[in-house]
Amino acid sequence: MSAATMQSACALCGAADHRLRFRDGPFSVVACPGCDLTYVTPRLIDEQLIERVYDELYWSSPVARERGYTDYAGDEALYLRTFERRADRLAPHLPAVGRVLDVGCAAGYFLRVMRDRGWQVHGVEPSASIRRVAEEALGSEALHAGPLDDAALEPESFDLVTLWDVIEHLPDPVGTLRQAAALLRPGGRLLVETQNVGSLFARLLGRRWQHYKHAEHLWHFNRRTLAEALARAGLSELVMTSRHAGKYVSAGFVRERIGRFGSLGTTLAAPLGLLGERSCYINPGDELIAIAKRD
């Protein structure tokens, strides 16, 4: 085993014992027998995650089916459309306007949408290569360069804190949720999106599920374990749904994901090349959006 890796314990209940779901190279995907959280072991130690996983190639990856994104910055228009749609659909469950913090904001696409709707926007992003894109659009004063736990943010100063596709990447997801909750004003909202390992799509695909990217996706939540994580952070769940968790994607994205199924998948996906740069909205129901409240 590499000196840069460590055996994982359950992030929810701390149990070290687990039951094996499957092995994939040096990684094992396991489930906690106590709380049912699915996770990866071993994993990189905390100090190595940003350096070894979230480098320049993560955001422009030649092997996106295994790590990162094919062209995160190049898909700007698709992300903006996705967040516009989500903001519209989720508005009834969120404050009308106020201060928003996006943890793991990447290129700042969600914050751009919220800024244009009148919100005061702030972001946290430790990956320098993608944070530069957010700084160009939002200004460096709106961004914290580093993790949430070393950001100088005033407690109880935000109306909304969001974590879009973030908690599955974090060494301590419950600890981060607690920190985020402390930043909310009483009655403020916390929004989390993450993949749902208990979804029908995930169960049908098994180990070929596209969200099994072992170096980056450390934890795989389902409805019950996500609800437990929110409760352990002192938050009251209001909404949990997969209904609005879809996204706009390019034909190339669909082709790449189908390619996970090997040569047959690549052959079946080949006609998608005829669609060029066209995009579509997809929602296979394997991601969850949860909105919780600080009492």
Buried (B, 14 or more C-beta within 10 A) or exposed (E): EEEBBBEBBBBBBEEEEBEEBEEEEEBBBBBBEEBBBBBBBBBBBEEBBBEEBBBEBBBBBEEBBEBBBBBBBEBBEBBBBBBBBBBEBBEEBBBEEBBBBBBBBBBBBBBBBBBEBEBBBBBBBBBBBBBBBBBEBBEEEBBBBBBBEEBEBEEEBBBBBBBBBBBBBBBBBBBBBBBBBBBBBEEBBBBBBBBBBBBEBBEEBEEEBBBBBBBBBBBBBBBEBBBBBBBBBBBEBBBBBBEBBBBBBBBBBBBBBBBBBEEEBBEEBEEBEEBEEEBBEEEBBBBBBBBBBBE
